[in-house]
Amino acid sequence: MCKTTTTQSSSSTASPLKLVVLVVLWYAGNTFYNIYNKKALNMLDAHWYVASAQLAVGILISFLTWGTGFRKRPTLNSSDLISCVPIGLFASLAHCGTVLASAVGAVSFAQIVKACEPVFAAAVGVLVPPMDVKPILAYCMLIPIVGGVGLACIKEGKGVDINVQAFLYASLANAAAALKGKFGSSVTKTLKSDPSKNMDAANVYAVMNIIAFVFTVPVVVMTELETLPKKWEDASAIYGSQEIAKNIIISGLFFYFYNECAFAFTAYVGSVTSSVLNTAKRVIIIVVSAIVFQEAMERNTVIGSAIAIGGTFAYSLTSTAPAPKAKAKTS
């Protein structure tokens, strides 16, 4: 389990070895999560339930770390919890959107579309107050992102071939992630700044995960609860109930594990470096998922995804470039 501290000094004392270990664990956890998540989704046609169950596994981990004293419990009042609700809501939508996109389409395609996340972040930054205007060069980098995803959707001899459901679910995940970042940064910064609340990076993620789970429960109840027993029985007859449960639990463990490592890494190095490495992570997931699940990767798909991911990488580097200083007026 990745353990962080609440003090600001910890960020300056993180050794290069510790950062490398966090990145390796983050990448490995994310890759294995996508593998076991897709296996679970292929077995059980109850995708909201799978997404919700993965979050529930994370809650059990949080309670275990708090109950054993491995990590201090967060001490939040009602006002703090209310301020975290929007973050949990958008985290829930981001997670479920990604799960549903992987369920109805290829994992590689979902990751290609998720490379468009900067486009949504840029739009949210401009449309949702307070306005966050990026440098012109950063906005220019959105062009190859959109163009690359578009090229990846063009199949040779078939023209444009889009899995509309997967595209919409992945886009929902992108929009939710952008809104989570917009509304969450100030809240988490405030909570982390108060040592008495015990809200280090790990506990921020744990609280967000619990709230996200709460939001998934009504959806599962309304859309899948009635048919879930029959679907589980049918799936168990083919794959075995233990195998289904194993893939859901393991995917939930890896989901919590890689997110906690990502949160810890970001707390040490900042959002820009984390965003750059998050982009590189998609390359690994696309390649591994294509191999494991034998997903077709045509020439346009490879070139388009490379262009989109390259654009995302460039956007991450240019989005925080300092604005040009105003020239001093001369009399």
C-alpha positions as CSV (number, residue, x, y, z in Angstrom):
1,M,0.0,0.0,0.0
2,C,1.4,3.4,-0.9
3,K,1.8,5.5,2.2
4,T,2.0,9.3,2.1
5,T,2.2,12.0,4.8
6,T,0.2,15.1,5.2
7,T,3.1,17.5,5.6
8,Q,4.3,19.6,2.7
9,S,7.9,18.7,3.5
10,S,7.3,15.2,2.4
11,S,7.0,16.3,-1.2
12,S,10.5,17.8,-1.2
13,T,12.1,14.7,0.4
14,A,10.8,12.1,-2.0
15,S,13.8,10.2,-3.4
16,P,14.1,9.4,-7.1
17,L,13.9,5.7,-6.3
18,K,10.6,6.2,-4.4
19,L,9.2,8.1,-7.4
20,V,10.3,5.4,-9.8
21,V,8.7,2.7,-7.6
22,L,5.4,4.6,-7.5
23,V,5.4,5.0,-11.3
24,V,6.1,1.3,-11.8
25,L,3.4,0.3,-9.4
26,W,1.0,2.8,-10.9
27,Y,1.6,1.5,-14.4
28,A,1.5,-2.2,-13.4
29,G,-1.6,-1.8,-11.3
30,N,-3.4,0.1,-14.1
31,T,-2.5,-2.5,-16.7
32,F,-3.6,-5.4,-14.6
33,Y,-6.8,-3.6,-13.7
34,N,-7.7,-3.2,-17.3
35,I,-7.0,-6.9,-18.0
36,Y,-9.1,-8.2,-15.0
37,N,-11.8,-5.6,-15.5
38,K,-12.3,-6.7,-19.1
39,K,-12.4,-10.3,-18.1
40,A,-15.0,-9.6,-15.5
41,L,-17.1,-7.6,-18.0
42,N,-16.9,-10.3,-20.6
43,M,-18.2,-12.8,-18.1
44,L,-21.0,-10.9,-16.4
45,D,-23.4,-8.7,-18.3
46,A,-24.1,-6.4,-15.3
47,H,-21.6,-3.6,-16.0
48,W,-22.8,-1.0,-13.4
49,Y,-22.7,-3.8,-10.8
50,V,-19.1,-4.6,-11.7
51,A,-18.1,-0.9,-11.5
52,S,-19.8,-0.5,-8.2
53,A,-18.3,-3.7,-6.7
54,Q,-14.8,-2.6,-7.7
55,L,-15.4,0.6,-5.6
56,A,-16.7,-1.5,-2.7
57,V,-13.4,-3.5,-2.7
58,G,-11.6,-0.2,-2.3
59,I,-13.8,0.7,0.7
60,L,-12.9,-2.5,2.4
61,I,-9.2,-1.7,1.9
62,S,-9.7,1.8,3.4
63,F,-11.5,0.4,6.4
64,L,-8.8,-2.2,6.9
65,T,-6.0,0.4,6.9
66,W,-7.9,2.7,9.3
67,G,-9.0,-0.1,11.6
68,T,-5.5,-1.6,11.9
69,G,-3.9,1.8,12.5
70,F,-1.8,1.5,9.4
71,R,-3.2,4.9,8.3
72,K,-4.8,7.6,10.4
73,R,-8.5,8.0,10.0
74,P,-9.7,11.2,8.4
75,T,-11.5,13.5,10.8
76,L,-14.0,15.4,8.7
77,N,-17.1,17.3,9.8
78,S,-20.3,17.5,7.9
79,S,-19.3,20.6,6.0
80,D,-16.1,18.9,4.8
81,L,-18.1,15.9,3.6
82,I,-20.5,18.0,1.7
83,S,-17.7,19.8,0.0
84,C,-16.4,16.4,-1.2
85,V,-19.7,15.3,-2.7
86,P,-19.2,16.8,-6.1
87,I,-15.7,15.2,-6.3
88,G,-17.2,11.8,-5.5
89,L,-20.0,12.3,-8.0
90,F,-17.7,13.1,-10.9
91,A,-15.2,10.4,-9.8
92,S,-18.1,7.9,-9.9
93,L,-19.1,9.0,-13.4
94,A,-15.5,8.9,-14.6
95,H,-15.0,5.4,-13.3
96,C,-18.3,4.0,-14.5
97,G,-18.0,5.7,-17.9
98,T,-14.6,4.0,-18.4
99,V,-15.9,0.6,-17.2
100,L,-19.0,0.8,-19.5
101,A,-16.8,1.9,-22.5
102,S,-14.6,-1.1,-22.0
103,A,-17.6,-3.4,-21.6
104,V,-19.3,-2.5,-24.9
105,G,-16.1,-2.0,-26.9
106,A,-12.4,-2.7,-27.1
107,V,-10.2,-1.6,-24.2
108,S,-7.8,-0.1,-26.7
109,F,-10.5,2.0,-28.3
110,A,-11.7,3.3,-24.9
111,Q,-8.1,4.4,-24.1
112,I,-7.8,6.1,-27.5
113,V,-10.9,8.1,-26.9
114,K,-9.8,8.9,-23.3
115,A,-6.8,10.5,-24.8
116,C,-9.2,13.3,-25.6
117,E,-9.5,14.2,-22.0
118,P,-7.5,17.5,-22.4
119,V,-10.2,18.7,-24.9
120,F,-12.8,18.3,-22.2
121,A,-10.5,19.8,-19.6
122,A,-9.9,22.8,-21.8
123,A,-13.6,23.3,-22.4
124,V,-14.5,23.0,-18.7
125,G,-11.7,25.5,-17.9
126,V,-13.2,28.1,-20.1
127,L,-16.9,27.4,-19.6
128,V,-17.0,26.8,-15.8
129,P,-16.0,29.6,-13.5
130,P,-13.5,30.5,-12.3
131,M,-12.2,30.7,-15.9
132,D,-8.9,28.9,-16.5
133,V,-7.4,30.1,-19.8
134,K,-4.4,28.1,-21.1
135,P,-1.7,29.4,-23.4
136,I,-2.5,29.5,-27.1
137,L,0.1,26.8,-27.8
138,A,-1.8,24.4,-25.5
139,Y,-5.0,25.0,-27.4
140,C,-3.2,24.3,-30.6
141,M,-2.2,20.9,-29.2
142,L,-5.9,19.9,-29.1
143,I,-6.0,19.8,-32.9
144,P,-3.8,16.7,-33.2
145,I,-5.6,15.1,-30.3
146,V,-9.0,15.3,-32.0
147,G,-7.5,14.6,-35.4
148,G,-5.7,11.5,-34.1
149,V,-8.8,10.0,-32.5
150,G,-10.7,10.7,-35.7
151,L,-8.0,9.0,-37.8
152,A,-8.1,6.0,-35.4
153,C,-11.8,5.6,-36.2
154,I,-11.3,5.4,-39.9
155,K,-11.0,1.7,-41.0
156,E,-9.4,0.9,-44.3
157,G,-12.0,0.0,-46.9
158,K,-14.9,0.8,-44.5
159,G,-14.5,4.6,-43.8
160,V,-15.5,5.9,-40.4
161,D,-16.3,3.0,-38.1
162,I,-17.1,4.1,-34.5
163,N,-18.5,2.1,-31.7
164,V,-20.9,4.9,-30.7
165,Q,-21.8,3.4,-27.3
166,A,-18.1,3.0,-26.3
167,F,-17.3,6.5,-27.6
168,L,-20.1,8.1,-25.6
169,Y,-19.2,6.3,-22.4
170,A,-15.6,7.2,-22.8
171,S,-16.5,10.8,-23.5
172,L,-18.7,10.8,-20.3
173,A,-15.7,9.6,-18.4
174,N,-13.6,12.4,-19.9
175,A,-16.2,15.1,-19.1
176,A,-16.5,13.8,-15.5
177,A,-12.8,13.6,-15.0
178,A,-12.4,17.2,-16.2
179,L,-15.2,18.4,-13.9
180,K,-13.7,16.4,-11.0
181,G,-10.4,18.2,-11.6
182,K,-12.1,21.6,-11.8
183,F,-14.2,21.3,-8.6
184,G,-11.8,19.1,-6.7
185,S,-8.5,20.9,-6.7
186,S,-9.4,23.7,-4.3
187,V,-11.4,21.4,-2.0
188,T,-8.6,18.8,-1.7
189,K,-6.0,21.6,-1.3
190,T,-7.9,23.1,1.6
191,L,-8.4,19.7,3.3
192,K,-4.7,18.7,2.9
193,S,-3.6,22.1,4.4
194,D,-5.2,21.2,7.7
195,P,-3.1,18.5,9.5
196,S,-5.9,17.9,12.0
197,K,-8.1,16.4,9.3
198,N,-5.5,13.7,8.3
199,M,-6.3,14.2,4.7
200,D,-3.1,13.1,2.9
201,A,-3.3,12.0,-0.7
202,A,-4.3,8.4,0.3
203,N,-7.1,9.5,2.5
204,V,-8.4,12.0,-0.1
205,Y,-8.7,9.2,-2.6
206,A,-10.3,6.9,0.0
207,V,-13.0,9.4,0.9
208,M,-13.6,10.2,-2.8
209,N,-13.9,6.4,-3.4
210,I,-16.5,5.9,-0.7
211,I,-18.6,8.8,-2.0
212,A,-18.3,7.5,-5.6
213,F,-19.5,4.1,-4.5
214,V,-22.6,5.7,-2.8
215,F,-23.6,7.3,-6.1
216,T,-23.4,4.0,-8.0
217,V,-25.7,2.1,-5.7
218,P,-29.0,3.8,-6.8
219,V,-28.1,3.2,-10.5
220,V,-27.4,-0.5,-9.8
221,V,-30.7,-0.8,-8.0
222,M,-32.7,0.9,-10.7
223,T,-31.0,-0.7,-13.8
224,E,-29.6,-4.1,-12.8
225,L,-30.8,-5.4,-9.4
226,E,-33.9,-7.2,-10.8
227,T,-32.0,-9.1,-13.4
228,L,-28.7,-9.5,-11.6
229,P,-29.4,-12.9,-9.9
230,K,-30.4,-14.5,-13.3
231,K,-27.4,-13.0,-15.1
232,W,-25.1,-14.2,-12.3
233,E,-26.6,-17.6,-12.5
234,D,-26.3,-17.8,-16.3
235,A,-22.7,-16.5,-16.2
236,S,-21.8,-19.0,-13.3
237,A,-23.1,-21.9,-15.4
238,I,-20.5,-20.9,-18.1
239,Y,-17.5,-19.6,-16.2
240,G,-18.1,-20.6,-12.5
241,S,-19.1,-18.2,-9.8
242,Q,-15.7,-18.3,-8.2
243,E,-14.0,-17.2,-11.4
244,I,-16.4,-14.3,-11.8
245,A,-15.9,-13.2,-8.2
246,K,-12.2,-13.5,-8.5
247,N,-12.0,-11.2,-11.5
248,I,-14.2,-8.6,-9.9
249,I,-12.3,-8.6,-6.7
250,I,-8.8,-8.6,-8.3
251,S,-9.9,-5.8,-10.6
252,G,-11.2,-3.8,-7.6
253,L,-7.9,-4.4,-5.7
254,F,-5.8,-3.2,-8.7
255,F,-8.1,-0.2,-9.3
256,Y,-7.7,1.0,-5.7
257,F,-4.0,0.2,-5.7
258,Y,-3.1,2.0,-8.9
259,N,-5.2,5.1,-8.1
260,E,-3.6,5.4,-4.6
261,C,-0.1,5.2,-6.2
262,A,-1.1,7.8,-8.8
263,F,-2.4,10.1,-6.1
264,A,0.7,9.6,-4.0
265,F,2.9,10.3,-7.1
266,T,1.0,13.5,-8.0
267,A,1.3,14.7,-4.4
268,Y,5.0,14.5,-4.7
269,V,5.7,15.9,-8.2
270,G,2.6,17.9,-9.1
271,S,-0.2,17.6,-11.7
272,V,1.9,18.4,-14.8
273,T,4.4,15.6,-14.4
274,S,1.7,13.2,-13.4
275,S,-0.4,14.2,-16.5
276,V,2.6,13.5,-18.8
277,L,3.1,10.1,-17.3
278,N,-0.6,9.4,-17.4
279,T,-0.4,9.9,-21.1
280,A,2.5,7.5,-21.5
281,K,0.5,5.0,-19.5
282,R,-2.2,4.8,-22.2
283,V,0.4,3.5,-24.7
284,I,1.1,0.5,-22.4
285,I,-2.6,-0.3,-21.8
286,I,-3.4,-0.1,-25.6
287,V,-0.6,-2.4,-26.5
288,V,-1.1,-4.9,-23.7
289,S,-4.9,-5.0,-24.2
290,A,-4.5,-5.5,-27.9
291,I,-2.2,-8.5,-27.3
292,V,-4.2,-10.1,-24.4
293,F,-7.6,-9.7,-25.9
294,Q,-6.5,-9.9,-29.5
295,E,-8.0,-6.6,-30.4
296,A,-7.4,-5.5,-34.0
297,M,-5.0,-2.6,-34.4
298,E,-5.1,-1.5,-38.1
299,R,-2.6,1.0,-39.5
300,N,-4.9,4.0,-39.1
301,T,-5.6,3.0,-35.5
302,V,-2.0,2.8,-34.6
303,I,-1.1,6.1,-36.4
304,G,-4.2,7.9,-35.1
305,S,-3.6,6.8,-31.5
306,A,0.0,7.8,-31.7
307,I,-0.9,11.3,-32.9
308,A,-3.6,11.7,-30.3
309,I,-1.4,10.5,-27.4
310,G,1.5,12.7,-28.7
311,G,-0.9,15.7,-28.7
312,T,-2.0,14.9,-25.2
313,F,1.7,14.7,-24.1
314,A,2.3,18.1,-25.8
315,Y,-0.8,19.6,-24.2
316,S,0.4,18.5,-20.7
317,L,3.7,20.2,-21.2
318,T,2.4,23.5,-22.7
319,S,-0.8,23.9,-20.6
320,T,1.1,25.5,-17.7
321,A,3.5,27.6,-19.7
322,P,3.8,31.0,-18.0
323,A,1.7,33.7,-19.6
324,P,3.7,36.5,-21.3
325,K,4.4,39.4,-19.0
326,A,2.7,42.7,-19.9
327,K,5.0,45.3,-21.2
328,A,5.6,48.2,-18.9
329,K,3.9,51.4,-20.1
330,T,6.2,54.2,-21.2
331,S,5.4,57.8,-20.8
